[in-house]
Amino acid sequence: MNQFSLQYGNSHELEYFPHVEEFVLKKNNTIQLDSFLSVISESLRIYYVIEGKFEWVIDQNQHVLYPGEVAVVLPGQKIAGSKGFLDIGSLFWMHIKVKAWEEGRVNFGKWSALSRKERGLVGKILMLNNLPVLKMKEAGDILHEVKQEFMNQELGYVTRVNHLMDSLLILIARQSTRQSTSRRDFPRTFMKLEQTLRKNLAHQWTVEEMAALFGLGTTAFTEKVKSYTGFSPLNYLINIRISETIKMLKRPDVNVTDIALETGFYSSQHFSTTFKKLTGYTPGEFRKISTSKS
């Protein structure tokens, strides 16, 4: 197995890939102390184990990786060898530069052919599930193909490499959802979804987007939400929005229009109509009552 190491700025093969910080195939034959101390970066780091057993600490949790498994380290997370060094074995790794990674929003840049909506879903899925280790032998095949494209640089190799990277991200998101669903019951997963919604209520969530976070179709997702909460997904979302506005209305310094927009309502009128329908009061009336009682 040939060693293969590319670093942007030092390798001409990456001249057209500013979004690829590193692409490495490494066969580690010896133990070198302090060879894998704790590191943190703002890139998305993907590792695939070919041979050996790797004991790592990812985001402060211990993990053991075996052949055919992928480690996904999100921007801002730490990774290190459990004993401070890189174990004996072989592995691929790719560090992908991202332009933004905030509250599940991700911008990979213009290189990706994924739509803006798909890129957003990939980011949300990885943040929501937060599964550092995935069983994904298909990732090895993709990374081997990427290596061959970099080595041969035949016609269209830039497009081909970017396409393979998109495929890798899609597979990671899908497998993350499958493993998350299999290891957790729906109520616990649903709690994670609610946390995600509350953190980004201004976003105009669709049922399709919410269902994708579970790896479900809209029909199956809607049935599960109804059976668990008694509401349709969109009505459940409205209830979350109203609960947040109630907290904000108790602060007299916050403008009603700002509250409406921050919690995902189209306008102050839309907010007022929905609020009164569900509480019996207009936002102004509710604010007066809550203020007088405080």
FIROZA-571037 format. One record per residue (C-alpha): residue number from 1; x, y, z. Coordinates in steps of 0.02 Angstrom, whole numbers. Example, Ala and Ser with C-alpha at 12.3 -4.5 7.8 and 13.67 -1.06 7.14 Angstrom:
2
1,615,-225,390
2,684,-53,357
REM end
This chain:
294
1,0,0,0
2,79,163,-56
3,82,313,60
4,-8,463,-14
5,-12,636,63
6,-79,799,-7
7,-89,966,82
8,-164,1123,6
9,-28,1250,-26
10,108,1118,-35
11,38,994,-162
12,8,1044,-344
13,-128,910,-355
14,-238,1019,-244
15,-213,1177,-347
16,-397,1176,-397
17,-460,1115,-228
18,-445,1255,-99
19,-584,1168,-2
20,-475,1014,28
21,-353,1053,167
22,-280,877,174
23,-303,712,86
24,-196,571,155
25,-176,383,141
26,-61,331,284
27,10,162,333
28,79,179,509
29,204,42,550
30,277,108,712
31,221,191,873
32,286,368,893
33,251,451,1060
34,156,616,1053
35,116,586,869
36,-71,615,892
37,-104,742,1027
38,-267,838,1045
39,-305,947,894
40,-453,1056,849
41,-495,1141,684
42,-638,1225,593
43,-637,1097,453
44,-745,942,434
45,-627,794,461
46,-665,622,394
47,-560,468,437
48,-581,293,364
49,-494,141,441
50,-423,15,317
51,-321,-94,435
52,-288,-98,621
53,-375,-41,778
54,-376,143,824
55,-418,208,997
56,-464,392,990
57,-545,527,1095
58,-671,625,991
59,-763,771,1068
60,-708,710,1242
61,-779,534,1217
62,-679,373,1197
63,-702,276,1035
64,-624,120,959
65,-621,111,769
66,-601,-47,666
67,-581,-78,478
68,-730,-18,379
69,-776,118,503
70,-775,306,479
71,-740,442,607
72,-828,607,575
73,-757,755,672
74,-863,911,658
75,-789,1087,652
76,-740,1143,826
77,-727,967,897
78,-565,893,967
79,-484,730,915
80,-333,640,987
81,-258,468,1008
82,-316,394,1174
83,-134,371,1223
84,-68,523,1132
85,-4,430,980
86,-68,360,815
87,-98,173,825
88,-21,50,703
89,-129,24,549
90,-185,104,387
91,-313,239,358
92,-375,375,243
93,-416,549,300
94,-488,703,217
95,-506,875,294
96,-639,979,206
97,-642,1166,231
98,-813,1239,269
99,-862,1421,256
100,-991,1414,395
101,-1046,1290,525
102,-1166,1370,647
103,-1316,1291,731
104,-1321,1156,598
105,-1302,1276,452
106,-1164,1226,335
107,-1089,1306,182
108,-965,1195,91
109,-935,1323,-46
110,-962,1332,-233
111,-871,1169,-268
112,-1018,1064,-208
113,-1157,1020,-330
114,-1277,989,-185
115,-1418,1114,-179
116,-1422,1242,-40
117,-1563,1145,41
118,-1466,981,32
119,-1310,1060,105
120,-1414,1128,247
121,-1490,958,281
122,-1320,873,284
123,-1261,998,414
124,-1418,982,520
125,-1413,792,515
126,-1231,783,569
127,-1258,910,707
128,-1420,831,769
129,-1357,651,771
130,-1176,691,820
131,-1118,513,790
132,-927,516,778
133,-909,335,721
134,-1005,259,575
135,-999,87,496
136,-970,129,312
137,-864,17,202
138,-929,113,50
139,-828,263,109
140,-668,167,78
141,-715,137,-104
142,-752,322,-130
143,-588,377,-50
144,-490,252,-157
145,-572,327,-311
146,-527,503,-253
147,-346,447,-234
148,-343,376,-411
149,-416,537,-482
150,-283,641,-396
151,-145,525,-456
152,-201,512,-638
153,-274,688,-663
154,-367,635,-820
155,-493,741,-913
156,-631,800,-795
157,-541,745,-636
158,-585,907,-543
159,-771,880,-574
160,-754,695,-533
161,-667,726,-366
162,-797,854,-312
163,-935,734,-363
164,-856,596,-258
165,-845,714,-110
166,-1030,755,-127
167,-1067,568,-133
168,-965,541,25
169,-1059,678,119
170,-1227,607,65
171,-1180,431,121
172,-1116,497,289
173,-1278,592,319
174,-1384,440,273
175,-1284,320,380
176,-1284,442,525
177,-1474,446,517
178,-1488,255,506
179,-1374,226,655
180,-1456,362,756
181,-1629,289,725
182,-1573,113,768
183,-1485,159,930
184,-1614,279,1002
185,-1801,266,1025
186,-1911,396,942
187,-1948,499,1098
188,-1764,532,1133
189,-1731,574,951
190,-1884,685,951
191,-1814,783,1098
192,-1659,818,995
193,-1768,879,852
194,-1862,997,967
195,-1698,1069,1029
196,-1643,1098,849
197,-1807,1184,806
198,-1801,1297,959
199,-1624,1353,917
200,-1675,1407,742
201,-1859,1456,747
202,-1835,1596,621
203,-1802,1465,487
204,-1955,1420,383
205,-1952,1234,422
206,-2042,1115,305
207,-2106,942,350
208,-1985,871,222
209,-1836,951,311
210,-1890,890,481
211,-1924,714,416
212,-1752,708,335
213,-1671,730,505
214,-1749,563,551
215,-1712,482,384
216,-1899,461,357
217,-2020,507,220
218,-2147,643,258
219,-2292,521,278
220,-2203,406,402
221,-2133,555,498
222,-2303,640,508
223,-2383,481,576
224,-2249,463,710
225,-2263,644,765
226,-2453,634,773
227,-2448,474,875
228,-2319,546,993
229,-2384,725,1015
230,-2562,727,948
231,-2516,864,824
232,-2461,870,644
233,-2277,921,624
234,-2319,1099,571
235,-2446,1124,711
236,-2319,1056,835
237,-2194,1182,766
238,-2320,1322,790
239,-2345,1270,971
240,-2156,1279,998
241,-2153,1452,920
242,-2295,1513,1030
243,-2211,1445,1187
244,-2054,1542,1143
245,-2151,1702,1108
246,-2234,1690,1279
247,-2061,1693,1360
248,-2008,1842,1253
249,-2168,1942,1283
250,-2128,1944,1468
251,-1980,2055,1424
252,-2053,2230,1397
253,-1896,2290,1307
254,-1923,2173,1158
255,-2025,2238,1011
256,-2174,2130,959
257,-2124,2136,775
258,-1948,2076,820
259,-2024,1934,923
260,-2131,1882,774
261,-1986,1878,652
262,-1864,1793,771
263,-1986,1651,802
264,-2029,1618,620
265,-2191,1713,591
266,-2208,1803,425
267,-2265,1967,504
268,-2328,2043,665
269,-2507,2022,600
270,-2480,1837,566
271,-2405,1819,740
272,-2548,1915,822
273,-2683,1812,735
274,-2600,1645,777
275,-2562,1697,956
276,-2741,1748,992
277,-2809,1590,912
278,-2705,1481,1028
279,-2705,1585,1189
280,-2862,1692,1179
281,-2761,1852,1193
282,-2671,1966,1073
283,-2484,1983,1107
284,-2513,2159,1176
285,-2651,2099,1293
286,-2545,1954,1354
287,-2397,2069,1386
288,-2504,2187,1491
289,-2573,2043,1595
290,-2403,1962,1623
291,-2323,2129,1665
292,-2456,2174,1792
293,-2434,2008,1880
294,-2245,2022,1891
REM end
